[in-house]
């Protein structure tokens, strides 16, 4: 029997597209929420963000849209918004990432309409810059937020150009922040009985990710610089070459440093005044790196990493994505999950009694339109009229 999940009984209406909002609602769905994803007539744009594709849908979409029922409505039309209002009548949470002001333009703004009509509704807006401030209302994408928040300025080799972080880290963090905001609002609703509007923005999330660079600047006033894979505040905390594959060594204290040096055949280094304490090692990081690169030159990276881990020294071999997904640890922990021919990465929030569950693979465009409309009280003729009239779209009669 499938576990009900910590959020069983929660109804979420997901109007979001691309990544931040859909990642948020997938997390909620994994933990048992009934998520109804409402796509526009053209579909979520990430359905086309490939290759690779499966049955015409890109992997990008498949990665963040499981455990959702997918319907399609044209919300630019009054009849489409009428369906949405019916859907919100049974909803606890509305997630949307329209351009700020879109709901208001349609006459269904949260403060103007939704809060009064659905007083227990949690409205979550995911946006680039928020609704106020000089940049309020502007569209935002992950890479733009990386560039404007300083994240890109500290990513890359010291002598190289700024580089975008290779994953959409800001979008994903914004999705997580949206989950946190929703859960906080739901907890407060337990006391007050009232919903509220919450927000997660790419720009705010990007700045929040910039630790310790922001903290360093607040204290020193010096603009943070790129350090490659090295850490600005800790040494050695860097990627080192070996005879086989590189390893990342992450030394957090002097005791770990002494153990590490003993294992790599340089027990003399901790006694060197240049390397006695972390602040000394940071000040003399170039000399320390040269010594460690020489010490590791003939070691097997994989074997060394396991030896160091067994001694309580943080270290890991550099793996590619395929190797990481195939690790025995990944397999034994069930971190790769499957639903039929769909495979994905498991939800990282592990609850003992009510763990995440994986019930439905990402749905085809409009796959659940008819079923959801029938739940809302539309009879067969009304469903047909909405679909033939271009208000609703379903899988068996695509009109895109």
NUFIMI-403911 format. One record per atom (N, C-alpha, C, O): residue in one letter; x negated, y, z negated. Coordinates in steps of 0.05 Angstrom, whole numbers, plus 5000, padded with zeros to 4 digits. Layout:
BEGIN
aXYZ
...
END
This chain:
BEGIN
x498349765000
x500050005000
x498350255000
x496350274985
x498950445017
x497350695019
x497750864994
x500050904985
x495550954982
x495651144960
x497251394967
x496951504989
x498951484949
x500551724954
x498951974957
x499652154972
x496751994942
x495052234944
x495752444924
x498052464915
x493752604917
x494152814897
x496153024906
x497453154889
x496553064932
x498253274942
x500853164954
x502253294969
x501452914948
x503952784958
x506352954950
x506553044927
x508152994969
x510553164964
x510253444972
x512153594972
x507753524979
x507253804987
x507753825018
x506653655033
x509154015026
x509654065055
x508054305064
x508354525053
x506454265085
x504754475095
x505454525125
x505554335140
x505954775132
x506354845160
x503854975169
x502955185159
x502654855189
x500054945200
x500355085227
x500854945247
x500155345228
x500255495253
x497455555263
x497155705283
x495355455251
x492655535257
x491555365280
x492555155287
x489455475292
x488055345314
x485055375310
x484155515293
x483655235327
x480655225328
x479555075304
x479754825304
x478355205284
x476855045264
x477455105235
x478154925220
x477255355226
x477555415197
x480155325186
x480255185166
x482355415199
x485055335190
x485555045193
x486454915173
x485054915216
x485454635219
x483854465200
x484754255191
x481354545194
x479754395174
x481054405147
x481254205133
x482054645139
x483454675114
x485854485113
x486154345093
x487454485133
x489954325132
x489354025134
x490853855124
x487153945147
x486353665147
x485653575119
x486353355111
x484153745104
x483453675077
x486053635060
x486253445045
x487953815064
x490553785049
x491953535058
x493053395041
x491953475083
x493253235093
x491852985084
x493252785077
x489252985083
x487752745073
x488652675044
x488552445036
x489352875029
x490052835001
x493152814997
x494152864975
x494552755019
x497352675016
x499352875024
x501752805025
x498653125031
x500553325039
x501753245066
x500453125083
x504353305070
x505653275096
x505053525112
x506253735107
x503253505131
x502453735147
x503753725174
x503553525189
x505253935181
x506453965207
x504954175222
x505054415216
x503454085242
x501854275258
x503554375282
x504554215298
x503854635283
x505454765304
x503554895324
x502255095317
x503354785348
x501654895368
x503155075387
x505555045391
x501755265400
x503055435420
x503455275446
x502355045448
x504855375465
x505355225490
x502855135504
x502854925517
x500655275502
x498255205515
x496555005498
x494454915507
x497454955474
x496054775456
x493754905441
x492855125449
x492754775420
x490354865407
x488154865427
x487654665441
x486655095429
x484655105450
x482454895447
x481254825467
x482054795423
x479854595420
x480554325432
x478854155434
x483054285440
x483754035455
x482054025481
x481653815492
x481254255491
x479654265515
x476654315511
x475254345531
x475754325486
x472954385480
x471254135482
x470354025462
x470854035506
x469253795511
x467653825537
x467654045549
x466353615545
x466553345535
x465053305508
x463553475499
x465453065496
x467052835505
x470052865500
x470953025484
x471652715515
x474552705513
x475452415509
x474152225517
x477752395496
x479252135495
x482152195502
x483452355489
x483052065523
x485752105533
x486352405537
x488552495532
x484352555547
x484752835554
x484353025531
x484553265534
x483852925507
x483453095483
x480553085474
x479452875472
x479453325469
x476553345462
x476053245434
x477753255416
x473553145430
x472753055404
x472853285383
x473353235360
x472453525392
x472553755374
x475253775360
x475353815335
x477353735375
x480053735363
x480453485345
x481553505323
x479553255355
x479953015340
x478653015313
x479552895294
x476453165311
x474953175286
x476353315262
x475553275239
x478353485268
x479453645246
x482553635246
x483853815235
x483753435259
x486653445261
x488053175255
x490153125266
x486853005239
x488152765231
x490252825209
x490253045198
x491852625202
x493752645181
x495652895184
x496353025165
x496352945209
x498253165215
x500253065236
x499652905253
x502653175233
x504653135255
x504453385273
x504453615263
x504453335299
x503953555317
x506553615334
x507553435347
x507453865332
x509653955348
x508754205362
x506654325355
x510254295382
x509454535397
x511854715400
x514054625408
x511454975394
x513555175396
x512455425409
x510055495405
x514155565423
x513355835433
x514356035413
x516756115414
x512656125396
x513456315374
x513656595384
x514456775369
x512956645409
x513356915420
x516256955426
x517157185432
x517856745426
x520756765433
x522356745407
x521756585389
x524456905405
x526156895381
x527156615373
x527256545350
x527856455393
x528856185387
x526656015375
x527255845358
x524156055383
x521955915371
x521555995342
x520955825325
x521756255336
x521456345309
x523756255291
x523456215267
x526156215303
x528356115288
x527855825279
x528455755256
x526555665296
x525755395289
x523755405266
x523955255247
x521855585269
x519755615248
x520955685221
x520255575201
x522855865221
x524155945196
x525555715183
x525655685159
x526755545200
x528055305189
x525955115177
x526454995156
x523755095190
x521654925180
x520455025154
x519854875136
x520255285152
x519155405127
x521055375103
x520255395080
x523655315109
x525555275087
x524855045069
x525655045046
x523354855079
x522554625063
x519554615057
x518454415048
x518154835063
x515254845062
x514254965035
x515655135024
x511954875027
x510554985004
x508355175012
x507755374999
x507155115035
x504855265044
x505055325074
x505855155090
x504355575082
x504155645110
x501255735114
x500255915101
x499855615133
x497155685141
x497155795169
x498255665187
x496056035173
x495956145200
x493456305204
x492356415185
x492556325228
x490156485235
x490656655259
x488856705276
x493156765261
x493756955282
x492157215278
x491257265255
x491857365298
x490757635295
x492457785274
x494957775275
x491157915256
x492558065235
x494658245247
x494058405265
x497058225236
x499358385246
x501158235265
x503258345272
x500457995273
x502157845292
x504757765279
x506857805292
x504757655255
x507257585242
x509057825239
x511457815243
x507858055231
x509358295228
x510558385255
x512958475256
x509058365276
x510158435303
x512558265310
x514358355324
x512458015302
x514657835308
x517057855288
x519057725291
x516758045269
x518858085250
x519057875228
x521157835215
x516757735223
x516757535201
x514357565184
x513157365174
x513457815179
x511257865161
x511657755133
x513957735124
x509557675120
x509857555093
x511257745074
x513257675062
x510157985070
x511258175051
x513958275059
x515758305042
x514358315085
x516858435095
x519158235095
x521458305090
x518557975101
x520757785105
x520357525089
x522057445074
x518057395093
x517657125083
x517757115052
x518956925041
x516457305039
x516457295009
x519257314998
x519757184977
x520957465010
x523757485000
x525457245006
x527057154990
x525057145030
x526656915039
x525756655027
x527356475022
x523056625023
x521956385012
x520156454988
x517656454991
x521356514966
x519756624943
x517656434932
x515756524919
x517856174937
x515855984927
x513655924948
x511855764942
x513856044971
x511955984993
x509156104988
x508956334980
x507055934992
x504356034992
x503556085021
x503555905037
x502956335027
x502156415054
x499156445054
x498056605039
x497756295071
x494856305073
x494056415100
x494756285121
x492656635100
x491756745126
x488756705128
x487156785110
x487856575149
x485056545156
x484456745178
x485756745199
x482456915174
x481857125194
x478857175196
x477257075179
x478057335215
x475257395218
x474257595197
x472157545184
x475657815193
x474758025175
x476758115155
x476258305139
x479157995154
x481258085136
x482958295149
x482558375172
x484858395133
x486758595143
x486158875138
x487459055148
x484058935121
x483359205115
x480459255119
x478959075128
x479459495113
x476759565118
x476359645147
x478159605164
x474059765153
x473559865181
x473659645202
x474259705225
x473159395194
x473259175214
x475859015212
x476158815226
x477659095194
x480058955190
x481658915215
x482059105231
x482558675220
x484258615243
x482658535268
x483858435287
x480058565268
x478458485291
x478258175291
x478258045270
x478158065315
x477757775318
x474957705309
x473057865312
x474657455299
x471957365291
x471557075298
x473456915296
x469157005305
x468356725310
x466056665292
x464656845282
x465556415288
x463456325270
x460756465276
x459556575258
x459856455300
x457256555307
x457156865303
x455056965295
x459356995307
x459357285303
x459057345273
x457557525265
x460357185256
x460157225227
x457257155218
x456157285201
x456056945230
x453256885223
x451457115230
x449757185214
x451957245253
x450257465261
x450557705243
x448657835236
x453157765236
x453658015222
x453257995192
x453058205178
x453157755181
x452857715152
x449957695143
x449457685119
x448157675162
x445357635154
x444457345155
x442057295154
x446357155157
x445556875158
x443656815181
x441656675177
x444256925204
x442556865227
x439856995224
x437856885234
x439657215210
x437157355207
x435157195191
x432757235193
x436057015173
x434256855157
x434056565167
x432756405154
x435156505190
x435056235201
x433256235225
x433656375244
x431156065224
x429256045246
x426456045235
x425956095211
x424556005253
x421756005245
x420856295238
x421956485249
x418856315221
x418056575211
x417156765234
x417657005233
x415856645254
x414856815276
x416756805300
x416256925321
x419056675297
x420956645320
x423256835318
x423357015301
x425156785335
x427556955337
x429756845317
x429656615310
x431557015309
x433856915293
x435356705309
x435656725333
x436356505295
x437656275308
x440356215294
x440556225269
x442356165310
x444956075298
x444555815284
x443255635294
x445755785260
x445755525246
x447155325265
x449255385276
x446055085268
x446954905289
x449654785285
x450554635302
x450954835263
x453754745259
x455454995253
x454355205245
x458054985257
x459755215251
x460255245221
x462455215211
x458055295207
x458155285178
x460055485166
x461255435145
x460355715179
x462055925168
x465055845171
x466555875153
x465655735195
x468455645198
x469155425178
x471255435165
x467355235174
x467855015155
x468055125127
x469855045112
x466255305119
x466455425092
x468955585088
x470155575067
x469855725109
x472355875107
x474655685103
x476555745088
x474655455117
x476755265113
x476855165085
x478955135073
x474455105073
x474355015045
x475355235027
x476755175007
x474555485032
x475455705015
x478455735017
x479755814997
x479555685040
x482555695043
x483855475026
x485855525013
x482655235026
x483755025009
x483655114980
x485655074965
x481355224971
x481155304943
x483255514937
x484655504916
x483655714954
x485555924949
x488455814947
x489955894930
x489055624965
x491755504965
x492155344939
x494255374926
x490255194931
x490555034906
x490755214882
x492255154863
x489255434881
x489455624859
x492255744858
x493455774837
x493355824882
x495955934883
x498155734875
x500055814861
x497755484882
x499655284874
x499655234844
x501655204831
x497255244833
x497055224803
x498355454789
x499755414770
x497955694800
x499255934787
x502255914791
x503756004773
x503255804813
x506155774817
x507455594796
x509755614790
x505855404785
x506855234764
x507755404740
x509755334726
x506355624735
x507055804713
x509256004720
x511156044705
x508856134743
x510656354750
x513056274766
x515056414767
x512856054780
x515055974799
x515056134824
x516956114840
x512956294829
x512856474852
x510456404870
x508356334861
x510956434896
x508756404915
x507256664917
x507856864904
x505256674934
x503756914939
x502156884965
x501956664976
x501057104975
x499457094999
x496557074991
x495657224973
x495056895004
x492156864998
x490756885025
x491956865046
x488156935023
x486656985048
x483856865045
x482656865024
x482756765068
x479956685070
x478956795096
x480156745117
x476756945095
x475757065120
x472956955126
x471456875108
x472356955152
x469656865161
x467457045149
x465456945140
x467857305150
x465757485141
x465257455111
x462957445103
x467357455095
x467057415066
x465657145060
x463957135043
x466556935074
x465356675069
x462456665077
x460856545063
x461756795099
x458956805108
x457256945087
x455056845081
x458157165077
x456557305056
x456257135031
x454157135018
x458356995024
x458256825000
x456256595004
x455156494985
x455856515029
x453956295035
x451056385034
x449256225034
x450556645034
x447856755038
x446156745013
x444056875012
x446856594992
x445256564969
x442856384976
x443256194991
x440356434966
x439656634947
x438756904960
x437757074946
x439156924986
x438057164999
x439357424989
x438057624985
x442057404984
x443357644974
x442457704945
x441857934939
x442157504929
x441157544901
x438357654901
x437657824885
x436657544920
x433957644921
x433857944928
x432358104917
x435658024948
x435658304956
x436658484934
x435658704929
x438758394919
x439858554897
x437658614877
x437558834865
x435858414872
x433958444851
x431358584860
x430158744846
x430558524885
x427958624894
x428158864913
x426259024915
x430458884927
x430659094947
x429159034973
x429259204992
x427858804975
x426458724999
x428258565018
x429658375009
x428258635043
x429858495063
x428858215067
x426558175073
x430558015063
x429757735066
x428757675094
x429857785114
x426857505097
x425657435122
x426057135128
x426656975110
x425657055153
x425756775160
x423356625150
x421056725150
x423856375140
x421656215130
x421655935142
x420555745130
x422955905165
x423155635177
x424755455159
x426955525150
x423755215154
x425155025136
x424455065107
x425654935089
x422555235101
x421655285074
x423755455059
x425355595071
x423655435032
x425455585015
x424055845006
x421755845000
x425556065005
x424256314998
x423456334968
x421656484961
x424756164951
x424256194922
x422855954910
x422055964887
x422555734925
x421455484914
x419355374932
x419555394957
x417255244920
x415155114936
x413954894919
x413454924896
x413454654932
x414054584960
x416954504963
x417954344948
x418254614982
x421054564989
x421154605019
x421954815029
x420354395034
x419854435063
x419854165077
x419753955064
x419854175103
x419653935120
x416653895126
x415254075135
x415653645121
x412853585125
x412553355145
x414053165145
x410553375163
x410053155182
x408752925167
x407252965148
x409152675177
x407752445168
x406852285193
x407152385215
x405652055188
x404751895211
x407051805228
x406751755252
x409451775216
x411751665231
x413851885235
x414051995257
x415451935215
x417552145219
x417252345197
x416352285175
x418152595202
x418052805181
x419752745157
x421752595159
x418952845134
x420552825110
x420953095098
x419253275100
x423253135085
x423753385071
x423253335041
x424453165029
x421353485030
x420653475002
x421853714988
x421453944996
x423453664967
x424853884953
x424153874923
x425553754907
x421954004916
x420953994888
x422254214872
x422154454880
x423654144850
x425154334835
x423854424809
x424654624797
x421754274800
x420454354775
x417554254774
x416754104792
x416054334754
x413254264752
x412853964748
x410853854758
x414553834733
x414353554728
x414553394754
x412953214759
x416553474770
x416753344796
x414353384814
x413453214828
x413253624812
x410853694828
x408553514820
x407053414838
x408153474795
x405953314785
x406253024795
x404352894804
x408652914793
x409252644802
x408752614832
x407552424842
x409752814846
x409352814875
x406452814883
x405552654900
x404852984871
x402053004878
x400552744871
x398852664886
x401352624849
x400052364842
x400652154863
x398952004870
x403152144872
x403951944892
x402551984919
x401951784932
x402052234926
x400752274953
x397752304951
x396452384971
x396652234928
x393752224926
x392352484920
x389952514925
x393852684910
x392752944903
x393453024875
x394753224870
x392652854855
x393352914827
x391953164816
x392653264795
x390053274832
x388553504823
x390153764828
x389553964815
x392053764846
x393354014853
x394854154830
x394554404829
x396254014812
x397654164791
x395754314772
x396554504759
x393154224771
x391254364754
x390054604767
x388754764753
x390454644792
x389454874807
x391155114799
x393655104802
x389955334789
x391555564780
x393355674802
x395455794796
x392755634827
x394455724849
x397055574850
x399055674862
x397155334839
x399455164842
x400655074815
x402354894815
x399855194793
x400655104767
x403655134762
x404954954750
x404855354770
x407655404766
x408955464792
x407655524812
x411655454793
x413055504818
x412355774830
x411955794854
x412355984813
x411756254823
x408956254836
x408456394855
x407056104824
x404356094836
x404455954862
x403156034882
x405955734864
x406155584888
x407455744911
x406655724934
x409455904904
x410756074924
x408756284934
x408656334958
x407156394916
x405256604924
x403056484942
x401856624958
x402456224938
x400256104954
x401355874971
x400055664974
x403755904982
x405055694996
x403555595020
x403655355027
x402155775034
x400655695058
x398455505051
x398055295065
x396855565031
x394755385023
x395755115013
x394654905018
x397955124998
x399154884987
x400154705010
x399754465010
x401454835030
x402454675052
x400154545067
x400354305075
x398054685072
x395754565086
x394754315071
x394154115084
x394554335044
x393554105029
x395453875031
x394653645033
x398053925030
x400053705030
x400353585058
x400653345060
x400153745079
x400253635106
x397953435110
x398353225122
x395553505100
x393353325102
x393753065086
x393052845095
x394953095062
x395452865045
x397552675057
x397352435052
x399352775072
x401552615083
x401052505111
x402652355122
x398852585123
x398352525151
x398452235158
x399252165180
x397552055140
x397451765146
x399651605132
x399551365132
x401551745120
x403651605106
x405951545125
x406451685144
x407451325119
x409851265133
x412151425120
x412751395097
x413451595136
x415451775125
x417751635111
x418451705089
x418851435124
x421151295113
x420451155086
x421951185067
x418151015086
x417350875061
x416751075039
x417351035016
x415351295047
x414651495027
x417151625014
x417251664990
x419151685031
x421551805021
x422951625000
x423751714979
x423051365006
x424351184987
x422751154961
x423851144940
x420151154964
x418451134940
x418851384922
x419151354898
x418851614935
x419251864919
x422051874906
x422251954883
x424051794921
x426751784909
x426851604885
x428151674865
x425551374887
x425551184865
x424251304840
x424751224817
x422451494844
x421051624822
x422451884813
x421452034796
x424851934824
x426352174816
x425352424829
x425952644819
x424052394851
x423052634866
x424752674891
x424752494908
x426252894893
x427952934917
x426452934943
x424653104947
x427152754960
x425752734986
x427552565005
x428852384996
x427452635030
x429052485049
x427752495077
x426552695084
x427952275092
x426952275119
x428752445138
x431152465133
x427552555158
x429052705178
x430452505197
x429152355211
x433152505196
x434752325212
x436352475232
x437052715228
x437052355255
x438952475273
x441752395265
x442152235246
x443752505278
x446552465270
x447252165272
x448552055254
x446352035293
x447051755296
x445851585274
x447151405263
x443351645266
x442051505245
x443451555218
x443751365202
x444251805213
x445651865188
x448251715186
x448951625164
x449751705208
x452351565208
x452051265205
x454051135198
x449751165211
x449250875211
x447750785186
x447350545182
x447050965168
x445650885144
x447250685128
x449650715126
x445950485116
x447350295098
x448850445076
x451050365068
x447750665066
x449050825045
x451750935056
x453750935042
x451651045080
x454051155093
x456150935095
x458450985089
x455250705104
x457150485109
x458350385083
x460850355081
x456650345062
x457650235037
x459550425023
x461450335010
x459150685025
x460850875012
x463450925028
x465151075019
x463650815051
x466050855067
x466251135078
x468451245081
x463951265084
x463951535093
x464851565121
x465751785129
x464651355137
x465851355164
x468351195163
x468350965154
x470551315171
x473151185169
x474351145196
x473551275216
x476250955198
x477450905224
x480450865222
x481450765202
x481850965242
x484750915245
x485150825274
x485150995292
x485550565278
x485650465305
x482950515319
x480850435308
x483050645342
x480450705356
x479350975349
x477351055361
x480551115330
x479551365320
x477451315298
x477951155281
x475251455300
x473251455278
x472651745270
x472551925287
x472251785244
x471652045234
x470152025208
x469651815198
x469352255198
x467952275172
x470052305150
x471852475152
x469652155129
x471552155107
x471652425093
x469752585094
x473852475079
x474152715063
x472052705040
x471852505027
x470452915036
x468352905016
x469252934987
x467552904969
x471753004982
x472753034955
x473752764945
x475752664955
x472252644926
x472952374917
x474452374890
x473252464870
x476952294890
x478552274866
x478851974859
x479351814876
x478551914833
x478551634825
x481251504828
x481551284840
x483351624816
x486051504817
x487551554842
x489051394852
x487151794854
x488651874878
x486751954900
x486652194907
x485251774911
x483351844932
x484751934957
x487151894961
x483152044975
x484152125001
x485051865016
x483951655011
x486851895035
x487751675051
x487851765080
x488152005086
x487651575098
x487451635127
x489651485141
x489451245147
x491951625145
x494451495152
x494951515182
x495851325195
x494351745194
x494951785222
x492651915237
x491352095226
x492051815260
x489951935277
x491052195288
x493452245288
x489252375298
x490152625310
x492152565332
x491752385349
x494352715332
x496652665350
x496352805377
x494953005379
x497552685397
x497652815423
x499353075422
x500953105404
x498853245441
x500353505442
x503353445442
x504353295459
x504853565424
x507753535423
x508753265415
x511153205419
x507053095404
x507852815398
x510152795378
x511752615380
x510352985360
x512352965338
x514453185340
x516053215321
x514453325362
x516353545365
x519253455361
x520653565344
x520053255375
x522853165373
x523553065345
x525653125335
x521752905333
x522252795306
x522553025286
x524353015269
x520853225287
x520953435267
x523553605272
x524853675252
x524253655297
x526753805302
x529153655292
x530953775281
x529153395295
x531353235285
x531553245254
x533653265243
x529153245241
x529153275212
x530353535203
x531653555182
x529953745220
x531054005213
x533954035219
x535154255215
x535253825229
x538053835234
x538953875263
x541353905268
x537053895281
x537753925310
x538653655321
x537253455318
x540953645334
x541753395346
x540353355373
x538853535382
x540853135386
x539453065410
x539853275432
x537953335447
x542253375434
x542853575455
x541353835449
x540253965468
x541153905424
x539754155416
x536754125421
x535454315431
x535653895415
x532853835420
x532253855450
x530353985458
x534053735466
x533653745494
x533754035505
x532254115522
x535654185494
x535954465503
x533454625496
x532554795512
x532354585472
x529954735464
x527554665482
x525954835489
x527454405490
x525154315506
x525454405535
x523554505547
x527754365546
x528154445574
x528154755577
x527554855598
x528854895555
x528755185556
x526055305551
x525855555552
x523955145547
x521355245543
x520755365516
x518855515513
x522455305496
x522055395469
x520355195454
x518555265439
x520954935458
x519454715445
x518254545467
x519254535490
x516154395460
x514754225479
x514253955466
x513453945442
x514653745481
x514253475470
x512553315489
x512353375512
x511453095477
x509452945492
x510652815517
x509352795538
x513152725516
x514252585538
x515152775561
x515752685583
x515253035555
x515953235575
x514053475573
x514953695568
x511453425578
x509553645576
x510153855598
x510653785621
x510054105590
x510554325610
x508154505612
x508354725623
x505954435600
x503554605600
x502454625628
x500454765632
END
